[in-house]
Amino acid sequence: MPIKTVETWLHLTTQKNQQVMRNVARLWDIGEKAQSAQDILDGLHPWGECKDLYFHNFIAHVLLILGILILIFGWMIHAYIAFPLTLLGSMLCLFLAYLIYEPRAPIEEVIQFLEQRMLTLKYGLQFNRVPSFLPQHSQAILVMSKLKQSFPLFSKGNATNEITQYIATTWEFENKKYPVLLFHYYYINELPISQLNKDQNKIKGIRKDQWGAFVFGTSRLGFAASNQRHSFFEPYTQKWSTSDILVNENLKIFGHDQNQLARHISPMMTLKLSDFFQNYSGEVVFHFAEDMLCYMGDQNLLKHRQNVEKIRDVSQLRGHLRTLCMPEYERFQQHMLNLIS
């Protein structure tokens, strides 16, 4: 391959990759300045001539393959040519490939940032924030710890119990606002596994992921409902049976005071609970002393992206962001509002 041709390719590749980096910087700027989801979409069209969102690494790949081939060939003919010479040539090619190769990480980072901005602006979500009426910033960890202690759902694992992500938002329904804190929770149970040699035991960790929400501004009903368990955690240990046999088979209701259960578990509430748990598998706890509830279940309420092809230009990115949504979250919001209203 003539040296002049290589120089031309290298120059063109460098120019194209520089343009891609300018595209990435422009995307960051659009996301940071956007005041609405439509602002982001409008910023992506029209774009200009170069819409590429991938780096041109052809020469880097050629140098990588060439370096490997030189190394193999040098080993095969080491009786005729000193192997250190071919090794040096191979290392030089590999080093040049490393220098000019551009990883895709900056592109993936800006795409994830724009996805998060779209969801923030579209649904009013605030990632890694707690509702505004609760303490913010450095005290957020303490707030999350207090919320976990308020409900008996966060000690399911004997090894680990962690909330890895939380998102604040506000729901408005019938002229009332409900601050909401969505979360992703996981726990790990460690179980011993007996070996043939009984003096040695292995520990196997079993991880379980669940998703849920704290909803504030609800009534202090003081009961828990579940379609997953036949007994519940303290202080919701007193079981309640409704007059509907079918509901009793599929849904278990628990409280800490029978009189309070008798006041709050009306036929209407029973019907709402039954409708809610026809769509969800998990538990919901109405706090007995504070105006809040906690739901936790197996459905991924935060899921918003699946089987997305690698985005290679701005047009594809715009189409992806335009259709970006959280169907499980939308569905959960509607069913939860039906339950608490």
C-alpha positions as CSV (number, residue, x, y, z in Angstrom):
1,M,0.0,0.0,0.0
2,P,1.6,3.3,-1.1
3,I,2.6,5.6,1.8
4,K,0.8,8.5,0.1
5,T,-2.5,6.6,0.1
6,V,-2.1,5.7,3.8
7,E,-1.4,9.4,4.6
8,T,-4.6,10.4,2.7
9,W,-6.7,7.8,4.5
10,L,-5.3,8.8,7.9
11,H,-6.0,12.5,7.2
12,L,-9.6,11.8,6.1
13,T,-10.1,9.5,9.1
14,T,-8.8,12.1,11.5
15,Q,-11.1,14.8,10.0
16,K,-14.1,12.6,10.2
17,N,-13.4,11.6,13.8
18,Q,-13.0,15.2,14.7
19,Q,-16.4,16.0,13.2
20,V,-17.9,13.1,15.2
21,M,-16.4,14.6,18.4
22,R,-18.0,18.0,17.4
23,N,-21.3,16.2,17.0
24,V,-21.0,14.7,20.5
25,A,-20.1,18.1,22.0
26,R,-23.2,19.6,20.2
27,L,-25.4,16.9,21.6
28,W,-24.2,17.6,25.1
29,D,-25.0,21.3,24.6
30,I,-28.5,20.6,23.2
31,G,-29.3,18.3,26.2
32,E,-28.1,20.8,28.8
33,K,-30.0,23.8,27.3
34,A,-33.3,22.0,26.6
35,Q,-36.3,23.1,28.6
36,S,-38.7,20.5,27.1
37,A,-38.5,17.1,25.4
38,Q,-39.5,18.9,22.1
39,D,-36.5,21.2,22.5
40,I,-34.2,18.2,22.2
41,L,-36.0,16.8,19.2
42,D,-36.0,20.3,17.5
43,G,-32.2,20.6,18.2
44,L,-31.6,17.4,16.3
45,H,-33.3,18.5,13.1
46,P,-32.1,19.9,10.8
47,W,-28.5,19.0,11.7
48,G,-26.2,19.6,8.8
49,E,-24.0,17.5,6.5
50,C,-22.2,15.1,8.8
51,K,-24.6,13.2,11.0
52,D,-22.2,10.4,11.9
53,L,-22.3,9.0,15.5
54,Y,-19.6,6.4,15.0
55,F,-15.8,6.7,14.8
56,H,-13.9,5.7,11.7
57,N,-11.4,3.1,12.9
58,F,-10.7,1.3,9.6
59,I,-6.9,2.1,9.7
60,A,-6.7,1.1,13.4
61,H,-8.2,-2.2,12.6
62,V,-5.9,-2.7,9.6
63,L,-2.9,-2.0,11.8
64,L,-4.1,-4.4,14.4
65,I,-4.5,-7.2,11.9
66,L,-1.2,-6.3,10.3
67,G,0.6,-6.4,13.6
68,I,-0.9,-9.8,14.5
69,L,0.1,-11.2,11.0
70,I,3.6,-9.9,11.3
71,L,4.0,-11.5,14.7
72,I,2.7,-14.9,13.4
73,F,4.8,-14.7,10.2
74,G,7.9,-13.7,12.1
75,W,7.5,-16.7,14.4
76,M,7.1,-19.0,11.4
77,I,10.3,-17.7,9.7
78,H,12.4,-17.0,12.8
79,A,15.1,-19.4,11.5
80,Y,15.7,-16.9,8.6
81,I,14.9,-13.5,10.1
82,A,15.7,-12.6,13.7
83,F,12.4,-12.8,15.6
84,P,13.1,-9.6,17.7
85,L,12.9,-7.6,14.4
86,T,9.5,-9.0,13.4
87,L,8.4,-8.6,17.1
88,L,9.4,-4.9,17.0
89,G,7.5,-4.4,13.7
90,S,4.5,-6.1,15.2
91,M,4.6,-4.0,18.4
92,L,5.0,-0.8,16.3
93,C,1.8,-1.6,14.3
94,L,-0.1,-2.5,17.5
95,F,1.0,0.7,19.2
96,L,0.0,2.9,16.3
97,A,-3.4,1.1,16.2
98,Y,-3.8,1.9,19.9
99,L,-2.9,5.5,19.4
100,I,-5.4,6.3,16.5
101,Y,-8.2,4.0,17.7
102,E,-11.3,6.0,19.0
103,P,-13.5,4.1,21.5
104,R,-17.3,4.5,21.3
105,A,-17.6,5.4,25.0
106,P,-18.1,9.2,24.5
107,I,-21.0,8.5,22.0
108,E,-22.7,6.1,24.4
109,E,-22.3,8.5,27.3
110,V,-24.1,11.4,25.4
111,I,-26.8,9.0,24.2
112,Q,-27.5,7.9,27.8
113,F,-27.5,11.5,28.9
114,L,-30.0,12.5,26.3
115,E,-32.2,9.5,27.2
116,Q,-32.2,10.6,30.8
117,R,-33.0,14.2,29.8
118,M,-35.9,13.1,27.7
119,L,-37.3,11.1,30.5
120,T,-36.7,13.9,33.0
121,L,-38.5,16.4,30.8
122,K,-41.3,14.1,29.6
123,Y,-42.2,12.5,32.9
124,G,-40.9,15.1,35.4
125,L,-38.4,12.6,36.8
126,Q,-35.5,13.7,38.9
127,F,-32.8,11.0,39.0
128,N,-31.0,10.4,42.3
129,R,-33.1,13.0,44.0
130,V,-35.7,12.8,46.8
131,P,-39.0,14.7,46.8
132,S,-38.5,18.5,47.4
133,F,-40.2,18.5,50.8
134,L,-37.6,16.0,52.1
135,P,-34.0,17.0,53.0
136,Q,-31.7,17.1,49.9
137,H,-28.1,16.6,48.9
138,S,-25.8,15.1,51.6
139,Q,-28.8,14.0,53.8
140,A,-30.4,12.1,51.0
141,I,-28.8,8.9,52.2
142,L,-30.2,9.4,55.7
143,V,-33.6,10.1,54.2
144,M,-33.5,6.8,52.2
145,S,-32.4,5.0,55.3
146,K,-35.3,6.4,57.4
147,L,-37.8,5.5,54.7
148,K,-36.4,1.9,54.6
149,Q,-36.9,1.7,58.3
150,S,-40.5,2.9,58.1
151,F,-41.5,-0.2,56.1
152,P,-40.8,-3.8,56.8
153,L,-40.0,-4.7,53.2
154,F,-36.3,-3.9,53.1
155,S,-34.8,-6.7,55.1
156,K,-35.6,-9.6,52.8
157,G,-31.9,-10.5,52.3
158,N,-29.7,-12.0,55.0
159,A,-26.5,-10.6,53.3
160,T,-27.4,-7.5,51.4
161,N,-30.3,-5.1,51.2
162,E,-29.7,-2.1,48.9
163,I,-31.6,0.6,47.0
164,T,-29.4,1.2,44.0
165,Q,-31.4,3.9,42.2
166,Y,-34.1,6.3,43.2
167,I,-36.1,8.9,41.2
168,A,-38.3,11.6,42.5
169,T,-41.4,12.9,40.7
170,T,-44.9,14.3,41.5
171,W,-48.2,13.0,40.4
172,E,-51.3,15.3,40.0
173,F,-54.7,13.8,40.2
174,E,-58.1,15.4,41.0
175,N,-56.4,18.7,42.0
176,K,-54.1,16.9,44.5
177,K,-50.4,16.4,44.3
178,Y,-48.7,13.2,45.4
179,P,-44.9,13.3,45.8
180,V,-43.5,10.0,44.6
181,L,-40.1,8.3,45.0
182,L,-39.5,5.4,42.6
183,F,-36.7,3.0,43.5
184,H,-34.8,-0.1,42.4
185,Y,-34.1,-2.5,45.3
186,Y,-32.2,-5.7,45.4
187,Y,-31.3,-8.2,48.1
188,I,-29.0,-11.2,48.4
189,N,-29.6,-14.3,50.4
190,E,-26.5,-16.4,51.2
191,L,-27.1,-20.1,51.5
192,P,-24.6,-22.7,52.5
193,I,-24.0,-25.5,50.0
194,S,-22.7,-28.8,51.4
195,Q,-19.8,-30.4,49.7
196,L,-18.6,-34.1,49.7
197,N,-16.1,-33.1,52.2
198,K,-18.3,-31.9,55.1
199,D,-15.5,-29.9,56.6
200,Q,-15.8,-27.4,53.7
201,N,-18.9,-25.5,52.9
202,K,-19.5,-23.1,50.0
203,I,-21.7,-20.1,50.3
204,K,-24.0,-19.3,47.4
205,G,-25.5,-15.9,47.0
206,I,-29.0,-15.6,45.4
207,R,-29.8,-12.1,44.2
208,K,-33.4,-10.8,43.7
209,D,-34.2,-7.5,42.1
210,Q,-37.4,-5.6,42.8
211,W,-38.8,-2.2,42.0
212,G,-41.3,0.0,43.8
213,A,-42.4,3.4,45.0
214,F,-43.0,5.5,48.0
215,V,-46.1,7.6,47.6
216,F,-46.6,10.5,49.9
217,G,-49.8,12.3,50.9
218,T,-51.9,9.2,51.2
219,S,-54.3,8.2,54.0
220,R,-53.0,6.5,57.2
221,L,-54.8,3.2,56.6
222,G,-52.3,1.0,58.6
223,F,-52.5,-2.2,56.6
224,A,-50.5,-4.3,54.1
225,A,-51.7,-6.3,51.2
226,S,-49.8,-9.0,49.2
227,N,-50.4,-11.7,46.6
228,Q,-47.0,-13.3,47.3
229,R,-47.0,-14.3,50.9
230,H,-49.3,-15.8,53.5
231,S,-47.8,-14.0,56.5
232,F,-46.3,-10.5,56.9
233,F,-43.7,-8.6,58.7
234,E,-44.1,-6.8,62.0
235,P,-46.1,-4.8,62.9
236,Y,-48.6,-6.0,60.2
237,T,-49.2,-9.5,61.6
238,Q,-53.0,-9.7,62.1
239,K,-54.7,-11.3,59.2
240,W,-57.9,-9.9,57.7
241,S,-60.4,-11.9,55.6
242,T,-62.9,-10.2,53.3
243,S,-66.4,-11.5,52.5
244,D,-65.2,-12.4,49.0
245,I,-63.8,-15.9,49.0
246,L,-62.1,-15.5,45.6
247,V,-60.3,-12.3,46.8
248,N,-59.2,-14.2,50.0
249,E,-57.6,-16.9,47.8
250,N,-55.6,-14.5,45.7
251,L,-54.9,-11.6,48.1
252,K,-53.8,-11.5,51.7
253,I,-54.5,-8.5,53.9
254,F,-52.7,-7.8,57.2
255,G,-52.8,-5.1,59.8
256,H,-51.5,-4.2,63.2
257,D,-55.0,-3.4,64.7
258,Q,-58.2,-5.2,64.0
259,N,-60.4,-2.2,64.7
260,Q,-58.4,-0.1,62.3
261,L,-58.7,-2.9,59.7
262,A,-62.5,-3.0,60.2
263,R,-62.7,0.8,59.6
264,H,-60.5,0.9,56.5
265,I,-61.1,-2.4,54.6
266,S,-64.4,-1.4,53.0
267,P,-65.9,-3.3,50.0
268,M,-64.7,-0.4,47.8
269,M,-61.1,-0.7,49.1
270,T,-61.3,-4.5,48.7
271,L,-62.3,-4.1,45.1
272,K,-59.5,-1.5,44.4
273,L,-56.9,-3.9,46.0
274,S,-58.2,-6.8,43.9
275,D,-58.0,-4.8,40.7
276,F,-54.5,-3.5,41.5
277,F,-53.1,-7.0,42.3
278,Q,-54.6,-8.5,39.2
279,N,-51.9,-6.5,37.3
280,Y,-49.0,-6.6,39.8
281,S,-47.1,-9.2,41.9
282,G,-45.8,-7.8,45.1
283,E,-46.8,-6.0,48.3
284,V,-48.2,-2.6,49.2
285,V,-48.1,-1.2,52.7
286,F,-50.1,1.8,53.9
287,H,-48.3,3.3,56.9
288,F,-50.3,3.4,60.2
289,A,-48.7,6.6,61.5
290,E,-47.6,8.7,58.5
291,D,-49.2,9.8,55.3
292,M,-47.4,7.5,52.9
293,L,-47.4,4.1,51.4
294,C,-44.8,1.8,49.9
295,Y,-45.2,-0.6,47.0
296,M,-42.7,-3.2,46.0
297,G,-43.0,-5.8,43.3
298,D,-41.3,-7.8,40.5
299,Q,-42.2,-5.6,37.5
300,N,-39.4,-3.3,36.4
301,L,-41.1,0.1,36.6
302,L,-38.0,1.9,35.4
303,K,-37.6,0.0,32.2
304,H,-37.4,2.2,29.1
305,R,-35.0,0.6,26.6
306,Q,-34.8,-2.8,25.1
307,N,-33.3,-4.3,21.9
308,V,-32.2,-1.0,20.6
309,E,-29.9,-1.2,17.6
310,K,-26.6,0.6,17.8
311,I,-27.2,4.2,16.9
312,R,-24.9,5.4,14.1
313,D,-26.2,8.8,13.1
314,V,-28.2,11.8,14.4
315,S,-31.3,10.8,12.5
316,Q,-31.4,7.4,14.2
317,L,-30.9,9.1,17.6
318,R,-33.8,11.5,17.0
319,G,-36.1,8.6,16.0
320,H,-35.0,6.7,19.1
321,L,-35.6,9.6,21.5
322,R,-38.9,10.5,19.9
323,T,-40.3,7.1,20.7
324,L,-38.6,6.8,24.1
325,C,-41.1,6.0,26.8
326,M,-41.7,4.1,30.0
327,P,-44.8,2.0,29.5
328,E,-44.5,0.1,32.8
329,Y,-44.2,3.3,34.7
330,E,-47.2,4.9,32.9
331,R,-49.2,1.8,33.6
332,F,-48.2,1.7,37.3
333,Q,-49.0,5.3,37.8
334,Q,-52.5,4.8,36.5
335,H,-53.2,1.7,38.6
336,M,-51.7,3.3,41.8
337,L,-53.7,6.4,41.4
338,N,-56.9,4.3,41.0
339,L,-55.9,2.6,44.3
340,I,-55.3,5.7,46.4
341,S,-57.9,8.0,45.0
